[in-house]
Amino acid sequence: MLQIFPSNIDYLKILSQFELGEIIGTKLFGGSLRDFYRISTSHGNIIFLFDSNRSELIRYSRLLRSLHNENIPVPVVLAISLDSNALILEDAGKISVRDWIRQHKDFSIYFEIIEKIAQFHSLENVDGAIKLEFNKIDFMYETNYFIRHFLIRYFGFEGNVWQYLKDELTGLASKASDSIYGFMHRDFQSENILLSKNGIKIVDLQSAREGPRAYDLASLLEDPYIAIPNYLKRKLLQEYFVFSKLNHRQVKKFLNSYPYNVLQRLMQATAAFAYLSSVQNQTWFQQFIPVSLYRIKSTLEELQEFPRLQKVITRCIIELEEFD
């Protein structure tokens, strides 16, 4: 058992009462394999995060504390119990940016988000971060994920579709990884940005590491959950360049790699939606597959560099439209 922050609130006693069934919590759903519960106490709400991997739990607590010390808006770690494999966190809020946009159609919050991700990207040697950088190897892993869970399992393509696309997808991964690197979130989309009374809170940071900055911006601006107007996407990118203080050469390299990072991110998201809906039976995610595919198709049409991938994506869209 290890207490992180001194407090006059006995969070570990609250955890014990929860495990004994004396306190009822609300399980929070999403794409994560970890378990989250929101607990109401007389002192306010708190979040229990349960992870059977104890070393990962410790690493994640270090990461959150390090980011908090750097003034990055992340949930505060209140306590950790190694006996229960539980991390006890500040409740960052119930409203995600996706919820906010759906309700209010107010995109102004994105300017605060852009400033914070630029600050996030500038961090170095962050304690608790994954040591290996996110690079071409990881892009190829995501590519295999897309082929395995979307094209083959979900859409029924034959296994030889990998050989058909191999050269193009290898080239795509190379161009996406040839980018400006920084400390990246790795899943920076609207469901992982919550609104609290003090502003935004960034969550689900367990995959944070060095990697292409463009991937985070692609995750945010091409998020299938939200349709950000194109003029605003351009403005937000310009704002990012101002906040991040990239020089002209760096901006050029970032922009050159950006559409390839868009494709990589959208393929990853499409595969995740397929996996969660068909394997995890979370069918709610299925509605976002067509959105991702149309955006992939649009980006491919602009680039005109990957004719085989474009052919496969077009076939997927045609079949989806036939069954719509």
N, C-alpha and C positions, 0 to 999 in steps of 0.2 A: 504494500500500500504506500502511495506517495502523494502528498499534498503539494500542489503547485503554488498557488497564491494564498498567502495568509488571509483568513477571513473569519468574521464572527458568525458566519453561517456554516453549519456542519453539513456540507454537501454530501459527504460520504455516508452520513446517517440517512439522508434523503434517498440515496442510492440503495441502501440496505432495505429501507421501507418499501421501495419500488419492487425490489427483487422478492420480497416476502408477500407482495400483493396488497400491502397496506395503502399504497398509493397507486392510482391508475394513470397511465400515460397514454398519449396519442401517438401511434406509430406514424412516422412520416414516410411517404412513398416517393420513389424516384428511380433513377437508373443505377443507383449505387448498390453494391453487394453488401455493404455494411448496414447495420441496423441503427436507425435514429428514432428517438422518442422525445416528444415535448412533454414536460412535466410541469404542472401548475403547483406552486408552493405559496405560502403566505408572504414570501419575499419576491414573488414574481415568477415568470416562466424560466426554465432552464432546459437545456438539451442534453440528453444522454446519447453518446455515440458508442456502440459496442462493436468491437473488432476482435475476432479470435486470434489474429496475428499480433502478439504482444509487442514485438519489436517495431512493427509498423505503427502501433498505437503510440509508443514512446516517441518514435521519429516524428509523427504528425504533431504531437504536443509541442515538441521542440520547434518545429516549423512555424506553427501558429504563434508561439511566444516570440520567436525571432521577427516575424512579420509585424506583429503588434508593436514591438520595440522600434521598428522602422516607420511607424505611423501609417502602415497599410491598414485599411479598414477591414479587419478580419474578426471573427468571433473570439472573445477573450476566453482563454482556458481557465476554468475555475478550480478544477481538481482532476486527478487521474487516479483510478483504482486498478492496480495490476491484479488484484485478487479477482475482480469482476471483469477484467479486460474492457474497462469503460473509461471514456473521456467525458468529463462534464464541462459543458460549454455555455457561454452566454447565449441566450436566445436572440439570434440576429434579426428576427422578424418573420412574419407570415406571408408578406407580400413580395413576390419576386418582380423583377423588372418586366417579365412577360405579363404577369397579372396587371401591373400598373398600366402598361401600354394598351392592353385589351380593354381596360375600364375607362381610361382617360384620353387615349390617343395623344398623349403628351410626350414627345421625344426629347424634351429639354434635359432630362436626366442623363442622357448619353454624353453630354459635355462633361459632367462630373466623372462619369465612368472612364472616358477617354483620358482625362488628366491622371486618374489613379492608375490606369494600366501603363501609362508612360512612366510613372514613378516606379511601379512594380518592375517593369522591364529593366530599369537602371540599376537594380540591386545586384550586389556581387557577394559571393561566398556566404550564401544564406544558410544558417544552421538548420539542419533537418531536411534540407532539400535533397532530392534524388541526385546522386553524384554523376551519373552518366547523362550526357547531353542528349537531347531529342534531335535526331539527324536522319539521314537517308535510310538507315537500318530500321528505324521506327516507322518511317513512311512506308517502307515495304511491308512491315508487319501489318500496318493499317490496310494496305492494299490487299493482302491475303485475307484479312478479316472481311473486307468488302466482297471479295470473290466467294469466300467460303459461306458466309452467313446471308449475303443478299443474292448474289447471282446464282449460286448453286442451291443452297437450302431454301431460300424464300422464292426465287423465281424459276428454279428448275433447269438452269443451264447445265450442260454436261461438264464434267470435270476438265475437259480439254480447253475450256474457255480461258484458263490461265495461260496456256501456251499461246493461244490466239492473241492475248493482250500483253504478254510478258514484256516485249521490247518497248511498247509504248508506256506501260506503267513504270518500268524501270527508268525510262527517260523522264517521266513526270516526277518521280521521287527525287531524281538528281536535280532537276530545276527548282523544285520546291525547297530543297535543303540548301541550295546556293543562295542564301539570304543573309540579312543582318540578324545576328543572334543577340539575345538578352535573356533575362530571367523570365520564363514564360509560365503562364497558368496551366495551359494544355487543354482546358475545357471551359474556355471563357465565353459562356453563352448566358442568355437572359435568366434561365432557371437557377444559375449559380451566382446571381447578383441579387441580393435582397435589400429591401428598403426598411430602414429603422428610423426611429425618431431623430437620430443624429446623422442621417444620410445613408449612403449605401454601405452594405457589408458584402464582402467577397467570400464565398464559401466553396467547399469541395476542391480543396487545393492539394490533395494528396499526391498528384502527379507533377507538381511544379518542379521545374528544372531549367537549365540552360537550353535554349532552342530558338527556332525562327520566330521573331516577333510577328512577322506577317501571319503566322498561323493563328495567333490569338486575335488579331484584328479580323481575319477571315471568319473565325468562330463567332465573333461579336456581330459583325456587320452583315454576314450572310446566314445568320441564325435562322433555321427553318421555322422557329416558333413565331418570328416577327417579320413583317414586311417593312423594312426601313426604306423610305423613299430614296431613289438613286442620288438626287441632289444632296441629300443629307449625308449619305455615305461618303461622298466626295469631300464635303465640308468637315466631317469628323476625321477623315484621314489627314486633311490639312492641319486640323487642330492637334492631332497626334504628333505630327512632325514638329510643330512648334513646341509642344510640351516635352517631347523626347530630345529635342536639341540635336537631331541628326543633321549632319552636313549634307551638302548637295550630292556627293558621291554615294553616301549611305542611303539617302532618299531614293536615288535612282535604282540602287540595287534592291532596296525594299520593294519598289513598285514593279521591277522586272520579275521578281519572284512571287508577287502577290496573287496573280490569277492561278498559278500552280498550287499555291497554298489553299486557295478557295476550293479547287477541285479535290485536293487531298482531304480537306476538312469535311466537305459535303459527302464524299464517299464514306468517310468514317461515320458520319452522322446517319447516313442511309442504312449502313450495315447495323449500327446500334439500334435504330428503330425496328429493323427487321428482326434482329435477335431478341429484343425485349418483347416484341409483340408475338412472335411465333414460338420462342423457346421459353421465355419467362411468363408468357400468357398475360403480358401487360398490353392489351390490344389498343389502349388509348394512343400509343405511340405510332400506330399504323397510319394515322391520318397525315403524318408529316412526311411520309415517303414520297408521295407525288411532288410535294413542294421542293424537296431536295433534288429529285430527278430533273425537274424543269430548270432549276438553277444550274445544275451540272451541264445540262444540254445547252443552255444559253452561254455559259462560259466556254464550252468546247467550240461552239459556233463562232465565237469571237476569236479564239486562238487559231483554229483550223490547223492543228498540229497532231491530233490524235484521231484519225479517221476510224480506226477499228473500235476504239472506246465510244466514239460518237455513234457508231452503228449499233453497238450493244445497248447503249442508253436509250436511243430512239426506239429500239424494239421493245424495251421495258415500258416506255411511256405509251406506245401504241397498245400494248396488251392491257395496261392499266385502264386506258380509256375505253377499251372494248368491254371491260367488265364493270365499268363505272355505272 
